[in-house]
């Protein structure tokens, strides 16, 4: 069985829902700059910019 690949993209939090919907209507899917998300040693798929979840991993307890 193949492992799933997870890709992520987000718009600015400051945008209104109307602005976000408009962006998706005008942007071809193939041009969206998705980030490939991989799991850490805790099998967490969170992409955190300022810290890692390793200190919160239950397997480390």
N, C-alpha and C positions, 0 to 999 in steps of 0.2 A: 504494500500500500504506500502510495506517495504521501509525503508530508505536505500539509497545507502551507501556502505562503501567504503572509499577511502584509498588505500594503495600506498605508495611511496617508491621508491628506486633510488639512484643516484650513479654513479661511480665518480671517481676523475676527476675534471675539467682538470687536467694536462694530462690525457690520450688522446691519439690521437683517432680519430674515428675508425681507424683500430683496435687499442687495445680494444676499447669498444665493437666493433662488434665481435672480437675474444672471448672476455670474455663471451658474450651472447651465442655464439655458443658452448662454452665448459661448460657452467653452466646450470644444469637442473633447470627448472622454479621453481620446488618445493623447491629448496634450496636457493632461493634468499631471503635475510633477509629484507623483506618489513617492513616499519613502518606504523602503522595504523594512519591515519590523521583524526582528529576531528575538527569541526568548533568551533570558539570562539563565543563570544556574538554578534559579527558583522556578523556572518555567513561566515567568511573568513576561507579558508582551507589552508592558508599558514603556513608552519612549519618554524618558524624563531628561530634561535638559540640565537641571541644577544639582541633582543628587540621584543616587541609585537606590533601588529597593532592597539591596542585599542586606541591609541592617534590619529589614522588616520580614525577611524570609523565614517562614516557620520551620523549614528544614535545618536552619542554623541553630535552632533552640535546643 
